[in-house]
Each structure stands twice: as structure tokens, then as C-alpha cells.
Amino acid sequence: MIPVLVPPGLQAALDEAWKAAKDVPGFLLESEARFLGMMAACAPREGLIVEIGSFKGKSAVMLGKLAEHYGFGPIVAIDPHNFNNAELAEHRTDPGATSYDEFLKNIEAAGVTPYIEAHRAFSRDVAKSWNRPIRMLWIDGDHSYPGAKADFDGFMPHVVPGGFVALHDALHEFPGPIRVFVEEMLRSDRFGAAGFVNSIAWSQFRPEDSFSFRHLHRALDEVASMLLPFVASDQPLSGIRKMQFKLARSRVPRDLPSIKDWTKSLNP
């Protein structure tokens, strides 16, 4: 495996990207946005970044600014923009409601339109004809298990060795992201370094030397799998069950690592 290299001026580039993205409406926390930027900047140069779930463009702006700074791209942003995600249901004011116009406005205001390839479509439909290599797969669409699994299965075959796969809201009360992470990534023999940053679950695709990371996977599986019974029913938690879920979640390490520490974990 070729060592992951940190491009020059990454910290300053992350600062500039977050400055552009922070006021865009969305659910991405600063630590999560910065981590997405780290993965985007350090991923192999071959392939594209695919974002499933764009809402009003917060992560697209963050990733687009990194693409602008380092000259890679495009960011393929896939979203029907009809609030189909359960997380976005409260924003669906009527059957015809859309976030597309605001998405376009926000990426234009940030100056990243040339770096964004927008697909106003369901990810499952885009996946059917997809044939391009992917350097980073960012899954933040349908958080149900069938939805997250379909996104993973549809695009994962195109991820290049050394590329990154990340799922949002893996530590929230959704069954899809955490189950896909545990069952398809931690318990597979194709992934390397892995972890959580706030509610992002991530791993590097390392099919040739994943054995070097088995101890890490076992440790993460031990704490992450404790969350699975709480989200299995795909129903909101309340009372003692919610308290138990929060206790189990508190055992999952999820701080944003420094750039130096993170790249060291990728190249043991």
C-alpha cells in the first residue's frame, strides 16, 4: 500500500473551506466537516469523490473548496432534493418541496460550482449505470438499513484501493449507517484503518493488507456493536432505552484526530 501523503498547507486549506461552509444550512458539525476535508485531501488522486445526500450543500461546499484548492474533482453530489431522508422529514413542507434551488445557490455563493457535478436523482438509480473510479465515498442519504446498504453495495465496487468510505449519523438513532459500518466494513477483510469522528464512521479500503488492522477492527466492533440492538427496530428511543443507548454511545471514541496522528494511523 502506498503511504498516504499530506498535501502542503492542509490545515490552512481546511480553515478556509470551513469558513465557506459553516453558514450553509445542514447537519454537519465542524469536526465532521474538517475530517471530510482531511480524507478528501489525502485520498488517492485517481477517481472521484461521491457524495450521497447533499441537502443544501454544506458538505458539498466543504469538499468543493478542497477540490478548488488542490485541483482535484469533481465532487459528484447525488440527491433527489425531496427530503426523502427520515432526518429531513420535518423540512418537507409539502409534497413538492425541494432543497435543490438552495443547494445551487449555496455552491454558487461559495464559488465551487465548477467543482460540483450535481445529480438530482436517487442514488440507487445513479448506481445502476455508474462506471467511474471513486477515491472517496461519502454516504449521507437514506439512513434506513436497506437504504444505506444499497448505497454501499451500489458504489463500493468502484472505490479504488486506498480510498475512503464514510457514513454520516452512525452514532445517531438510525439503523443503516452503524450496521453497514460494523457488518460490511469492520467485519470484512477489505478495510484498514477505521474509526469515528463525532457521528461519522469511516474506514480506508485496504484489500491487500487489511490483516494489519484486525486488532483495531475487533476493538471498534466491541463498542460499536453494542449500539445495534437499540436501533434494530428503526423506532425512536425514549426513557430508559434512550439512556442506555447514550451510555453505550459514550464508550465509542470519536474525537477529531490531528492530521499527524490520523495519517500515522493509516500508515502503521
C-alpha positions as CSV (number, residue, x, y, z in Angstrom):
1,M,0.0,0.0,0.0
2,I,1.4,3.4,-1.0
3,P,1.7,5.6,2.1
4,V,-0.9,8.4,2.5
5,L,0.7,11.8,1.9
6,V,-0.5,15.0,3.4
7,P,-0.6,17.8,0.8
8,P,1.1,21.1,1.7
9,G,-0.9,23.7,3.6
10,L,-3.7,21.3,4.6
11,Q,-4.6,23.0,7.9
12,A,-5.0,26.4,6.2
13,A,-7.0,24.8,3.4
14,L,-9.3,23.2,6.0
15,D,-9.7,26.6,7.8
16,E,-10.6,28.3,4.5
17,A,-13.1,25.6,3.5
18,W,-14.9,25.6,6.8
19,K,-15.1,29.4,6.6
20,A,-17.1,28.9,3.4
21,A,-19.2,26.0,4.6
22,K,-20.1,26.9,8.2
23,D,-23.1,29.1,7.5
24,V,-24.7,26.7,4.9
25,P,-27.7,25.1,6.5
26,G,-27.1,21.4,7.3
27,F,-26.3,18.9,10.0
28,L,-22.6,18.6,9.6
29,L,-20.6,19.6,12.6
30,E,-17.3,21.4,12.3
31,S,-15.2,18.4,13.4
32,E,-17.0,16.3,10.9
33,A,-16.5,18.8,8.1
34,R,-12.9,19.1,8.8
35,F,-12.5,15.4,8.8
36,L,-14.2,15.1,5.4
37,G,-11.7,17.6,4.1
38,M,-8.8,15.6,5.5
39,M,-10.0,12.5,3.8
40,A,-10.6,14.3,0.5
41,A,-7.2,15.9,0.5
42,C,-5.3,12.7,1.4
43,A,-7.3,10.2,-0.8
44,P,-5.6,8.8,-3.9
45,R,-5.7,11.1,-6.8
46,E,-7.3,8.5,-9.0
47,G,-11.1,8.7,-9.1
48,L,-13.9,11.0,-7.9
49,I,-15.5,11.9,-4.6
50,V,-19.1,10.7,-4.5
51,E,-21.4,12.4,-2.0
52,I,-24.8,10.7,-1.4
53,G,-27.1,13.1,0.3
54,S,-26.4,16.8,-0.3
55,F,-29.4,18.7,1.3
56,K,-28.5,22.4,0.9
57,G,-24.8,21.9,0.1
58,K,-22.9,22.1,3.4
59,S,-20.6,19.1,2.8
60,A,-20.5,19.8,-1.0
61,V,-19.1,23.3,-0.3
62,M,-16.6,21.9,2.2
63,L,-15.4,19.3,-0.3
64,G,-15.6,21.7,-3.2
65,K,-13.3,24.2,-1.6
66,L,-10.7,21.5,-1.0
67,A,-11.1,20.5,-4.7
68,E,-10.6,24.1,-5.7
69,H,-7.5,24.4,-3.5
70,Y,-5.8,21.2,-4.6
71,G,-7.0,20.8,-8.1
72,F,-9.0,17.6,-7.8
73,G,-12.6,16.9,-8.6
74,P,-15.3,16.8,-9.4
75,I,-17.4,16.2,-6.3
76,V,-20.4,14.1,-7.5
77,A,-23.3,15.2,-5.4
78,I,-26.3,12.9,-5.6
79,D,-29.6,13.8,-4.0
80,P,-33.3,13.9,-5.3
81,H,-33.7,17.0,-3.1
82,N,-37.1,16.0,-2.0
83,F,-36.4,15.5,1.7
84,N,-36.7,11.7,1.4
85,N,-34.3,11.1,4.2
86,A,-36.1,10.4,7.6
87,E,-33.7,13.0,9.1
88,L,-35.1,15.7,6.8
89,A,-38.8,14.8,7.0
90,E,-39.6,17.9,9.1
91,H,-38.3,20.1,6.3
92,R,-40.9,18.6,3.8
93,T,-43.4,21.4,3.9
94,D,-45.5,20.0,1.0
95,P,-45.3,17.1,-1.4
96,G,-43.4,19.2,-4.0
97,A,-40.9,20.7,-1.5
98,T,-37.3,20.7,-2.7
99,S,-33.9,21.8,-1.5
100,Y,-32.4,21.9,-5.0
101,D,-32.6,25.7,-5.6
102,E,-30.9,26.4,-2.2
103,F,-28.3,23.8,-2.9
104,L,-27.4,25.5,-6.2
105,K,-27.4,29.0,-4.6
106,N,-25.1,27.9,-1.8
107,I,-22.5,26.2,-4.0
108,E,-22.5,29.2,-6.4
109,A,-22.1,31.6,-3.5
110,A,-19.1,29.6,-2.3
111,G,-17.6,29.7,-5.8
112,V,-17.4,25.9,-6.1
113,T,-20.0,25.3,-8.8
114,P,-17.2,24.3,-11.3
115,Y,-16.1,21.5,-8.9
116,I,-19.6,20.0,-8.3
117,E,-21.3,17.6,-10.6
118,A,-24.9,17.5,-9.3
119,H,-27.2,14.7,-9.9
120,R,-30.8,15.4,-8.9
121,A,-31.7,11.7,-8.6
122,F,-32.0,8.8,-6.3
123,S,-28.6,7.2,-5.6
124,R,-29.9,3.8,-6.4
125,D,-30.7,5.0,-9.9
126,V,-27.3,6.6,-10.4
127,A,-25.6,3.5,-9.2
128,K,-27.1,1.3,-11.9
129,S,-25.0,2.9,-14.6
130,W,-22.0,4.0,-12.6
131,N,-18.7,3.1,-14.1
132,R,-16.1,5.6,-12.8
133,P,-13.5,5.0,-10.1
134,I,-14.2,6.5,-6.7
135,R,-11.5,7.9,-4.4
136,M,-13.9,8.8,-1.5
137,L,-17.4,7.6,-0.9
138,W,-19.4,9.8,1.5
139,I,-22.8,8.2,2.4
140,D,-25.3,10.6,4.0
141,G,-28.6,9.7,2.3
142,D,-31.3,7.2,3.3
143,H,-30.4,6.2,6.9
144,S,-32.6,3.1,6.9
145,Y,-30.7,-0.2,6.7
146,P,-31.9,-1.1,3.2
147,G,-31.1,2.5,2.0
148,A,-27.6,2.6,3.5
149,K,-26.8,-0.9,2.4
150,A,-27.9,-0.2,-1.2
151,D,-25.7,2.9,-1.3
152,F,-22.7,0.9,0.0
153,D,-23.3,-2.0,-2.3
154,G,-24.0,0.2,-5.4
155,F,-20.9,2.3,-5.2
156,M,-18.4,0.3,-3.2
157,P,-17.2,-1.9,-6.1
158,H,-15.8,1.3,-7.7
159,V,-13.8,2.5,-4.7
160,V,-10.0,2.4,-5.5
161,P,-7.5,0.8,-3.1
162,G,-6.5,3.4,-0.6
163,G,-9.8,5.3,-1.0
164,F,-12.0,6.2,1.9
165,V,-15.6,5.3,2.8
166,A,-17.5,7.3,5.4
167,L,-21.1,7.2,6.7
168,H,-22.8,10.0,8.5
169,D,-25.1,9.7,11.6
170,A,-23.6,6.3,12.5
171,L,-23.9,7.3,16.2
172,H,-27.5,8.6,16.0
173,E,-30.7,6.6,16.3
174,F,-30.6,5.2,12.7
175,P,-30.1,1.5,11.9
176,G,-28.4,1.9,8.5
177,P,-25.1,3.7,8.9
178,I,-23.9,1.9,12.1
179,R,-25.0,-1.6,10.8
180,V,-23.3,-1.1,7.5
181,F,-20.1,0.1,9.2
182,V,-20.0,-2.9,11.6
183,E,-21.2,-5.7,9.3
184,E,-19.7,-4.6,6.0
185,M,-16.6,-2.8,7.0
186,L,-15.3,-3.8,10.4
187,R,-16.1,-7.5,9.9
188,S,-14.8,-7.7,6.4
189,D,-11.2,-8.5,5.2
190,R,-11.1,-5.5,2.8
191,F,-10.6,-2.5,5.1
192,G,-7.8,-0.9,7.0
193,A,-7.7,2.0,9.5
194,A,-11.2,2.8,10.8
195,G,-12.9,4.9,13.4
196,F,-15.4,7.5,14.3
197,V,-15.3,11.3,14.2
198,N,-18.3,12.6,16.1
199,S,-21.1,10.7,14.2
200,I,-19.0,9.8,11.1
201,A,-18.0,6.2,10.8
202,W,-15.1,5.8,8.3
203,S,-12.5,3.4,7.0
204,Q,-9.9,3.1,4.3
205,F,-10.3,0.5,1.6
206,R,-7.2,-1.7,2.0
207,P,-7.9,-5.1,0.3
208,E,-4.3,-6.1,0.2
209,D,-3.1,-5.6,3.8
210,S,-6.3,-5.4,5.9
211,F,-4.9,-8.1,8.2
212,S,-2.7,-5.4,9.8
213,F,-5.8,-3.8,11.2
214,R,-7.7,-6.7,12.6
215,H,-6.9,-5.8,16.2
216,L,-8.3,-2.3,15.6
217,H,-11.4,-3.7,14.0
218,R,-12.1,-6.1,16.9
219,A,-11.8,-3.3,19.4
220,L,-14.1,-1.0,17.4
221,D,-16.6,-3.8,16.8
222,E,-16.8,-4.5,20.5
223,V,-18.0,-1.0,21.3
224,A,-19.9,-0.2,18.1
225,S,-21.9,-3.4,18.0
226,M,-23.4,-2.5,21.4
227,L,-25.5,0.1,19.6
228,L,-27.1,-2.3,17.1
229,P,-29.9,-3.7,19.4
230,F,-31.0,-0.2,20.2
231,V,-31.6,0.8,16.5
232,A,-32.7,-2.5,15.1
233,S,-36.4,-1.6,15.2
234,D,-35.8,1.7,13.5
235,Q,-38.1,3.4,16.0
236,P,-37.4,6.5,18.2
237,L,-35.9,5.7,21.6
238,S,-37.3,7.0,24.8
239,G,-37.0,6.6,28.6
240,I,-34.6,4.1,29.9
241,R,-33.8,2.7,26.4
242,K,-32.6,6.1,25.3
243,M,-30.4,6.5,28.4
244,Q,-28.9,3.0,27.8
245,F,-28.2,4.0,24.1
246,K,-26.5,7.2,25.2
247,L,-24.4,5.2,27.7
248,A,-23.3,2.7,25.1
249,R,-22.5,5.5,22.6
250,S,-20.4,7.3,25.2
251,R,-18.0,4.3,25.1
252,V,-17.2,4.9,21.4
253,P,-14.1,7.0,20.8
254,R,-15.0,9.8,18.4
255,D,-12.7,12.8,18.7
256,L,-11.3,14.6,15.7
257,P,-7.6,13.5,15.5
258,S,-4.8,15.8,14.5
259,I,-3.7,15.5,10.9
260,K,-0.4,14.0,12.0
261,D,-2.0,11.4,14.3
262,W,-4.6,10.4,11.7
263,T,-2.1,9.9,8.9
264,K,0.1,7.9,11.3
265,S,-2.8,5.6,12.0
266,L,-3.2,5.0,8.2
267,N,0.4,4.0,7.8
268,P,1.3,1.8,10.7
